[in-house]
Amino acid sequence: MAEVVTEVKRLKYCVNGEWVESATDKYMPVTDSSTGEVFAEAPCCTKEEVEEVVTPEAAVVAEGTEPEVIEKGKKEEEEEAAAKK
């Protein structure tokens, strides 16, 4: 028989490889799909928290290099700007 979860855990969100407590007061339930039981609450992060995670600056990896997608986008922007001159 499955263990019944009585305590609902409040989750953190991950930014730059670290789990951080959200400043939000809004959480959404995380359920066990086989039972429908709520076993945790995930934060509905604030606008600032989301922007911190999804900005290009946040995509810079620990070695100091940017992912190739960002580099490609920067190169395309430079080429477009040069073509307009």
PEVEN-V705674 format. One record per helix or strand of 2 or more residues. SS is the DSSP state (alpha for helix, beta for strand). FROM is the first residue (numbers start at 0). TO is the last residue. Records with the same first field share a line. If there is no record, write none. Layout:
SS: FROM-TO / FROM-TO
//
This chain:
beta: 8-9 / 12-14 / 17-19 / 26-30 / 37-42
alpha: 46-53 / 55-58 / 67-82
//
